[in-house]
Amino acid sequence: MIKAKIVSTGFYLPPKIQTAAELAPLIGRSEKWILSRTGVAERRIAEEPMDEMAAKAARKALQNGPPPDCIINASATPLQFIPDSSVFIQETLGYKGIPSWSIHSTCLSFFVALHSAASLIETGTFKRILIVSAEAGTPFRDLDEPESASLFGDAAAAAVIEPTPPGESSGIIDWNMQTWPEGAHLTEFPGGGTRFPPNGPDTTPKHNLFHMKGVKIYKMARALIDKNLSGLYQRTGLSSQDIDWLILHQASGKAVQMSQAYGIPPEKTINIVAKTGNTIAASIPLVLATANHEGKLKRGDLLLMGGTGAGLSIAFSLIRW
Amino acid sequence: MIKAKIVSTGFYLPPKIQTAAELAPLIGRSEKWILSRTGVAERRIAEEPMDEMAAKAARKALQNGPPPDCIINASATPLQFIPDSSVFIQETLGYKGIPSWSIHSTCLSFFVALHSAASLIETGTFKRILIVSAEAGTPFRDLDEPESASLFGDAAAAAVIEPTPPGESSGIIDWNMQTWPEGAHLTEFPGGGTRFPPNGPDTTPKHNLFHMKGVKIYKMARALIDKNLSGLYQRTGLSSQDIDWLILHQASGKAVQMSQAYGIPPEKTINIVAKTGNTIAASIPLVLATANHEGKLKRGDLLLMGGTGAGLSIAFSLIRW
């Protein structure tokens, strides 16, 4: 067990709402089609830069406490290519001199950052790490691809990680992640890098939009999640019966419902997908922060946190809240 | 001290060389101007994707050992926006199922990845982490900006991190990093994100190129490096006299020479800038792998590793090889 504690959380939802009814004509499908395929009734649309969203969520997570001694940006949609977005988030928060960087694992960026941060806390490297995920990805939706375009929404969420005080039970019990490159092309934004550079002669506007083959991911994930969870349960001696709350990446309505197939009943599954959609890396911390804000999480509760990410990656962890 | 050991390293330089004489007419300056301003006599130009460069360096670092149990891509120039490049590097290496992700802190990406990996090793989370940095950034040079355009080169380098075996002295003694957002605009690639998206109506080709104000960075860095190193020496009780090798980010010829100002003589400074230029995140591991390949590093040697990165970030660590 890694003795790191999520001491506080925060989230920010931009005020502008786009409902399924409003999105329907833009993607050539009906409201009913969107609701039945994705379960996303509405999503937020950012009208401000991601660093401002990030700072709003981070301020809530930092509360009135001291500044963090490390800032990790864990977002898939950066503000710009260089410097990494942590710099701009730090600037917008009004800090300077705090070591900061970014972790990118698409929808699992927060998950990876949390577990990296926990080890940095355990080794005494840092004492108060701010992790923040802010996604302003809705402009990258391909409206000609209704299935993926109707999934995404914008949001920001943050968490502060500190050493677990003596006598408390909070910590990371174990985590289990696998990345399967055979699924790389199931979730893709082909542009934005050296393969199809923004100024490249062979780069088309479609390269600079987000593409996802949801049904194929669902099938691949179904087969892999069972194995991932079995490994986690075997290593820890815990089981799905022990879980108090499932903090799942809200990939889609169907993905969240899938939790029942691996033994987590709906009443233990925090489900916000209808109101937020898939908010990429902000999704997992948004679920966590929402559950925390609603007073659902009690210290000592066992959380199962994780889901899928572009890669295809599958990751779950067992966390003592 | 974090008991993690860099067990092996590898590097790859693409075969195509661009000399200062060849670059001179492209940027409207003379060969002499390039040499006196940047100290970069030649640089490599990648003619293959970054994942292939990464895999070539990684295979050398992995030698005939077992596969890693974690892969961290630490590069500033991704192959594409999503998935993160670690997925493609894993695929090109012929692996599957290994947890992988990316860390981005521009020129300090390897530095941050190394220290994150060391903590993940120390907590027993992983036993053999591959870190790889591969940069194919030369197409992003702005040829209208001779000062920065004459600095960059392409390269890949990798390292494998494992727990320090009992009885050995290898480890991370301490590290010290600060990020100063007031320097954010000194090293910039404004495009490639949500601020100036590739398809955005306000995005210009110039947004999608790399810009750097080298003289201003040099001045800012001069003032900050002393403070960073003083902190590191105070905390550890070590001094510049104790350093066996300086593994410095090869930002420019002047940046490497600056080491003398903080007490490291040229014979202890690994200097490859004339032959490779600034290879962004690949720079630090390339220096490390070159020194290792040349047989310079002896187990027990004290390494000072670090430099500057976009942010502006300053980071140094003391490593017992």
Interface residues (C-beta under 8 A of the other chain):
Chain A: I2 P49 M50 I71 A76 T77 P78 L79 Q80 F81 I82 P83 D84 S85 S86 V87 F88 Q90 E91 Y95 K96 G97 I98 P99 S100 W101 S102 I103 H104 S105 T106 L108 S109 V112 H115 S116 A118 S119 L120 E122 T123 T125 A136 G137 P139 F140 W175 M177 Q178 T179 W180 P181 E182 A184 T187 E188 F189 P190 G191 G192 G193 T194 R195 F196 P197 P198 N199 G200 T203 P205 H207 N208 L209 F210 G309 A310 G311 S313 A315
Chain B: I2 P49 M50 I71 A76 T77 P78 L79 Q80 F81 I82 P83 D84 S85 S86 V87 F88 Q90 E91 Y95 K96 G97 I98 P99 S100 W101 S102 I103 H104 S105 T106 L108 S109 V112 H115 S116 A118 S119 L120 E122 T123 T125 A136 G137 P139 F140 W175 M177 Q178 T179 W180 P181 E182 A184 T187 E188 F189 P190 G191 G192 G193 T194 R195 F196 P197 P198 N199 G200 T203 P205 H207 N208 L209 F210 G309 A310 G311 S313 A315
